[in-house]
């Protein structure tokens, strides 16, 4: 079992989900995903994969986990292993980064800033 840490931003995002009655369904999905994450970060329901455009504060691989699927603006959890063995740090809980078609041929992820 992994010990879960949240950055200030992730804690703020989780609290927003928790306190906004209109987001209660999303809060439940995120809470369930965090439980899966603590028990087994490779749980099939999480669909975890490296998010290559971000690095942790010490250059750690940042991983994206699904809290929701097949939902517009589905929520994702961005995290990395550490700071110590048996620990996971969640850096952001946010809706899925959209793909924007900019020039009619290319798709790219919208840039997001996730402070540590």
Secondary structure, DSSP 4 states (H G I P E B T S, - for coil): -PEEEE-HHHHHHHHHHHH-GGGHHHHHHHHHHHHHHHH-TT-GGG--EEEEEEE-TTSPEEEEEES--SSTT-EEEEEEE-SSTTEEEEEEEEEPPPEEESSSS-EEEPP-----
